[in-house]
Structure formats: C-alpha cells, structure tokens
Amino acid sequence: MIEGLRLHRRQFFLSSEQIGLAGWRSLPLGDGVVFSHCEDLSVADLRDGDGTRWLLVGDPIEADPSQPVPPDRIGKTATNQLAAATYSWSGRWALISRDQILGDAGGLLPIFYDAETAGGRPRVSSSLALLSEHGAGQRVFARRLRWSRGMDWYAPPISRLKGIFKLLPSQRLNLRTLKCAFVDRFRPDIGAALSDAAKVDRLLEFYIHYLKILSQATDFVTIFLTGGLDSRTTFAAAIAAGVPTRCCTHRRFAPRFDFDIPRTLSNRHGIPYNIVERQSRGDGAARLFDEHCFLNCVDFERDALVHGQMEFRAEESTVAVKSGCWEVGRCFYHDLFPFPWDAHNPTAEDIISAWRMARSDTDIVEGLGTWLDWRRDHPATHVDWQDLYYIEQRMCGWLSAVEQSIDLVATPVVQPANCQAIFDLLLSFDRNDRKNGTAQKLMIQRVDPAMMDVPINGPRDRVYELKYHGLRIIKAGRELKHRYLSAPRL
C-alpha cells in the first residue's frame, strides 16, 4: 500500500461469496447473495414505501430544493416509482435490491456484471479487477487504451473483460435473470414548455443547491479550474452559493491561458488559488493504478495520479469538484457524426470510420454493435442519437473509468452535473444555442456579468500548438508500433 492510495477504495462486489479484504464490510441481501463494500464507500440500508429493501450506494444529492433528500424520498416512494424518484439526484450512485440494480444518470458509478452467472447466482461489481480476481471473464480484449486516440474507452455495454458487461444508464439489471430492462431516462421534452430564462434559473438553482448541501459535510470545496467554460460554470455557481471555496489547476502540458485565466478569476473574487505541481510517486503508484483500474482507464489520468496531482493534505477536509457532463448539452458529437438516425441507420462501421480507427479493434466493433442494437430496440424519441452516444459511450465508458480511477485517493471527487434533470434542461435548448454553450454562459452572467469579460480558453498559444502537434505525431508512431509490433495481451 502506498501512502494516500488504497487499492479497491470505494468499490463494491455482489455475489454468493463474501469478499475478505481488509477494511471491507458485508451485508446479506437474501437467497445467499452478499453485498460487500469498501468501508470508504457510503452505503445506506433503507426500505421504500412498499417495504422493499434497498441499498443506496454512493452519495447522491437531491439537486431540486423542493424535493426531500434521497433516503427520505425512498421511504415515501412505491417500488415501481423509484426510478422516477431519482430524476433530480446528482452524483455517482446506485440503488440495489435483491432483485435489481439501477445506476446514476450518466453511469459514472460503473456497474459490471457477469452475464453467465444466472440461476440466482449474480456476480456484479464496480471493479473489473475484482471480477477478474474472482474468476469472471478470463480473457481480455487486446487493445490498450491511449489518450486521445479515437475512442479511448471500451464501448459499453461490453467491457475490457470478455463476457463481462457494463450497465448502461438506460438499463435496469434484473439480478435473478441478469437481463436488462429499458429505463426511459432522457426526456428534454419535459422542460420544453419553459422559457430559456426559466431553464437557466432552474439550472442555477439545482447547481447552487447541490453545492450548498455538499459544503455542509466539509470545510471547503476545491474546484479544478481551467480556462474552459465548464469549470467556469462550476466556479460561478460556487460564488453564487456562497460556499467556502478554493481553486486549483494541475501543472501539465497545456496552453498558458489554462493557468492565467483561473488565477485571474480567483483573484477577482478573493478565492485562494494554487497550481498543483507534479511530484513523482514512483513505479509503485503506477502499478497500483493499473491494478485498481484493470487497464480500463486512459493513460492521461494515470499520469496525473501517479504524479500526486489528485491528492490533498490529510489534515484538509475538502471535496474536489469536477466539471464534467456539461458537454451533454453542447452537441458534442453532432459534427463528427452528421448523419441522422432515421435516414441513415448508423452502424458500428460508420462510427469507426468517423473516428478514423482500425476495424480490427474487435472490442469497438462488438461494443458499438451491441449498443446500437439496444438503441434500435429501445428508441429515444426526444433525444438525438449523437447525444445518447455522448451519455452512454463517452460518459458511461470513458468518464466513469476516469472517476473510478480517482477512487484510489482519499479525497472524495464529485461531478455535480451528473443529473438527469440537468441533462434534460440542457438538451431542451435550441440546437444553435446548445452548440454555443448559451445556457452555461447565461448562468455565468446571472452570477457576475464581468466574469464573461474574461475570454473562454483565451487567445491561441502558438508555442503550445506546435508542441501539441509534435506530440500527436509521436503518439501516432507509438500507436502504430503498438498495433503492428506488439504481441496481443490475452
């Protein structure tokens, strides 16, 4: 064990066997099924309005101030209405009973399951490493993930382990049959009747309420602030919430504005700011990262953690706030995939070609094919397929792996915008407004109009761009070497 890092921190394992790891606890669910979890993972044992027992895993926060907190909401809700009751829950979480599992809006708390252990003997975990250690999925896909090289994630619902599947946000897992039922989750039409101003009010209200609740359990929140729009949205909400806040930026290869802009914004509002320098933790930290993630996470995040940039002093009581998920509402993949669903009927090959990836990557072909079949069988009439791809591929595939990797460190890290109600509001804006990030810009202007006087992402940095393109060429060479000269990993 390396100081500050803990293997399998905040992970869980559900099966017919109890996990005998130090610092883990177990809860029987009935019929010989046991739920085991790391003591650092919050688990509440609750009953719903019908008396059905549920484990609330993780720390969801009710973003809507008009609604009761999640444990109280569960106690007042009938079993068949519980999925709808989670509509405005933010964060990483799962609801688990003896019969079923429902995950959070973006699938950021990973739920992997062995589809070949039916007959009342489920084997489910947030950790591919633990599933592999306990005999599930003995073969892996050969592709090694490389940051910013096409789809740098394994495409849900498949995983790196062959035969092990990952639950999609639009799925509910039956623990007795290990079959998935459809959850109609994304409904931007719900907020369509609201004016844009009213939508912005709601978004700010949700985000501010989340941060106020979050701050009650810590001395201050720490925002990872860059020159971009997403972290500035979080920063503005924290200012509006009036919660004790600090900001930081990781020292990394980045344009100068990613350091200059955060410092400017923080100084203007009297918020403490610092740059987190790189401090090598040695090869042991790298090996621990790989063991914890089971090579399921891109090397960019590995670099930050191995260099001690995700850790905080043990004496500090803080929660680190990240600013992911906002791209759900910015038509992120509409330009990459310009073809419509109905007229084109996109295939896995279409998506792979758009990414300019090799068709020999069988994990992508299989994963995308399975996901597209699921979406054809369960169409979403109110959401563009490119936005579903963002949620169920980039978020559920890539971002959830990133969040699970950060579980290694002691400081909790949260994603406030991971919320179905927030997704629906963002997706309900006009497409041109979405592409321009209008909703977020209006949120920031509501808090402090002068905050938008500082440019988003700043001017071009030509020195950075030259170095960046040089590194891309080096990365491409390494990728070719890996693809054609390295032996497959089995």
Helices and strands as residue ranges (DSSP letters): E 12-15, E 24-30, E 33-38, E 43-47, E 53-58, E 61-62, H 70-75, G 79-81, H 82-85, E 89-90, E 93-96, E 100-103, E 112-114, E 124-125, H 128-133, E 164-166, E 171-174, E 180-182, G 188-191, H 196-215, E 220-224, H 229-241, E 245-250, H 257-268, E 273-276, H 283-293, H 299-306, E 318-321, G 326-329, H 341-344, H 348-355, H 362-377, H 385-389, I 390-399, H 400-406, E 413-414, H 420-427, H 431-435, H 438-447, G 449-453, H 462-485
